[in-house]
Amino acid sequence: MDDVLSKSVEKLHATFDRSDLDVEWKKIQRKIEEAKYAPGDVKPLADCMFSILLAARSRGHSVEAVLRELDKVAKDNLNRRWKKMPDGTYQAI
């Protein structure tokens, strides 16, 4: 799967005039809004993740580098304690 992701990100990065943080942020906002109204559809969330990979590529980071870092973040999160904040979000303590 990583190979297909990498090839797709590279192809679109080369095809699009821009795939920087600002452009991808707009796409993510639209897809998150779509996901709110289609809770059974996982595709908008996958599209958001793909936009993040494109934004990372625009900064010189490969899919593999992002996925390696994601793995580290996930492992770190297993060892953290979390506190619920007044606004309903959580913060690591």
C-alpha contacts under 8 A as a table, 3 or more apart, distances in Angstrom:
res1	aa1	res2	aa2	distance
1	M	4	V	5.25
1	M	5	L	6.23
2	D	5	L	5.02
2	D	6	S	5.96
2	D	63	V	7.40
2	D	64	E	7.15
3	D	6	S	5.08
3	D	7	K	6.09
4	V	7	K	5.16
4	V	8	S	6.01
5	L	8	S	5.16
5	L	9	V	6.03
5	L	63	V	7.11
6	S	9	V	5.21
6	S	10	E	6.05
6	S	62	S	7.41
6	S	63	V	5.62
6	S	64	E	7.60
7	K	10	E	5.14
7	K	11	K	6.04
8	S	11	K	5.09
8	S	12	L	6.16
9	V	12	L	5.30
9	V	13	H	5.88
9	V	50	F	7.80
9	V	53	L	6.97
9	V	54	L	5.94
9	V	57	R	7.51
9	V	63	V	7.72
10	E	13	H	5.07
10	E	14	A	6.17
10	E	57	R	7.86
11	K	14	A	5.27
11	K	15	T	6.14
12	L	15	T	4.79
12	L	16	F	5.83
12	L	54	L	7.87
13	H	16	F	5.62
13	H	18	R	7.66
13	H	19	S	6.48
13	H	54	L	6.61
13	H	57	R	7.27
13	H	58	S	7.30
14	A	17	D	7.83
16	F	19	S	6.45
18	R	23	V	7.04
19	S	22	D	7.94
19	S	23	V	5.80
19	S	24	E	6.12
19	S	54	L	6.05
19	S	55	A	5.85
19	S	58	S	6.16
20	D	23	V	5.53
20	D	24	E	6.15
20	D	54	L	7.38
20	D	55	A	4.98
20	D	56	A	7.96
20	D	58	S	5.38
20	D	59	R	7.53
21	L	24	E	5.22
21	L	25	W	5.79
21	L	55	A	5.13
21	L	56	A	7.98
21	L	58	S	7.80
22	D	25	W	5.11
22	D	26	K	6.51
23	V	26	K	5.41
23	V	27	K	6.64
24	E	27	K	5.00
24	E	28	I	6.10
24	E	51	S	5.40
24	E	52	I	6.94
24	E	54	L	7.40
24	E	55	A	6.14
25	W	28	I	5.03
25	W	29	Q	6.16
25	W	51	S	7.82
26	K	29	Q	5.20
26	K	30	R	6.42
27	K	30	R	5.23
27	K	31	K	6.21
27	K	48	C	7.39
27	K	51	S	7.14
28	I	31	K	5.06
28	I	32	I	5.97
28	I	47	D	7.62
28	I	48	C	5.04
28	I	51	S	6.73
29	Q	32	I	5.20
29	Q	33	E	6.25
30	R	33	E	5.18
30	R	34	E	6.24
31	K	34	E	4.84
31	K	35	A	6.06
31	K	44	P	5.08
31	K	45	L	6.87
31	K	47	D	7.00
31	K	48	C	6.41
32	I	35	A	4.93
32	I	36	K	6.28
32	I	44	P	6.74
32	I	45	L	6.87
32	I	48	C	7.41
33	E	36	K	5.19
33	E	37	Y	6.90
34	E	37	Y	5.52
34	E	38	A	6.33
34	E	44	P	6.55
35	A	38	A	4.98
35	A	39	P	5.87
35	A	41	D	6.96
35	A	42	V	7.51
35	A	44	P	5.57
35	A	45	L	6.68
36	K	39	P	6.04
38	A	41	D	5.50
39	P	42	V	7.54
41	D	44	P	6.95
42	V	45	L	5.45
42	V	46	A	6.39
43	K	46	A	4.96
43	K	47	D	6.06
44	P	47	D	4.95
44	P	48	C	6.34
45	L	48	C	5.00
45	L	49	M	6.45
46	A	49	M	5.06
46	A	50	F	6.24
47	D	50	F	5.00
47	D	51	S	6.21
48	C	51	S	5.05
48	C	52	I	6.34
49	M	52	I	5.04
49	M	53	L	6.41
50	F	53	L	5.03
50	F	54	L	6.30
51	S	54	L	5.00
51	S	55	A	6.11
52	I	55	A	5.02
52	I	56	A	6.09
53	L	56	A	5.01
53	L	57	R	6.13
53	L	62	S	7.93
53	L	63	V	6.26
53	L	66	V	7.41
54	L	57	R	4.98
54	L	58	S	6.25
55	A	58	S	5.09
55	A	59	R	6.63
56	A	59	R	5.11
56	A	60	G	6.51
56	A	61	H	5.20
56	A	62	S	7.14
56	A	63	V	7.88
56	A	66	V	7.49
57	R	60	G	4.89
57	R	61	H	4.79
57	R	62	S	5.74
57	R	63	V	7.38
58	S	61	H	7.34
61	H	65	A	6.17
61	H	66	V	6.77
62	S	65	A	5.14
62	S	66	V	6.39
63	V	66	V	5.17
63	V	67	L	6.14
64	E	67	L	5.14
64	E	68	R	6.06
65	A	68	R	5.13
65	A	69	E	6.21
66	V	69	E	5.14
66	V	70	L	6.06
67	L	70	L	4.87
67	L	71	D	6.19
68	R	71	D	5.16
68	R	72	K	6.52
69	E	72	K	5.02
69	E	73	V	6.21
70	L	73	V	5.02
70	L	74	A	6.10
71	D	74	A	5.10
71	D	75	K	6.25
72	K	75	K	5.14
72	K	76	D	6.15
73	V	76	D	5.04
73	V	77	N	6.11
74	A	77	N	5.10
74	A	78	L	6.55
75	K	78	L	5.31
75	K	79	N	7.07
76	D	79	N	5.45
76	D	80	R	6.62
77	N	80	R	5.20
80	R	92	A	6.15
80	R	93	I	6.97
81	R	92	A	5.72
81	R	93	I	5.61
82	W	90	Y	6.11
82	W	91	Q	5.55
82	W	92	A	4.56
82	W	93	I	5.80
83	K	90	Y	5.42
83	K	91	Q	5.38
83	K	92	A	6.32
83	K	93	I	6.61
84	K	88	G	6.24
84	K	89	T	5.90
84	K	90	Y	4.46
84	K	91	Q	6.57
85	M	88	G	5.43
85	M	89	T	5.38
85	M	90	Y	5.55
85	M	91	Q	6.89
86	P	89	T	7.39
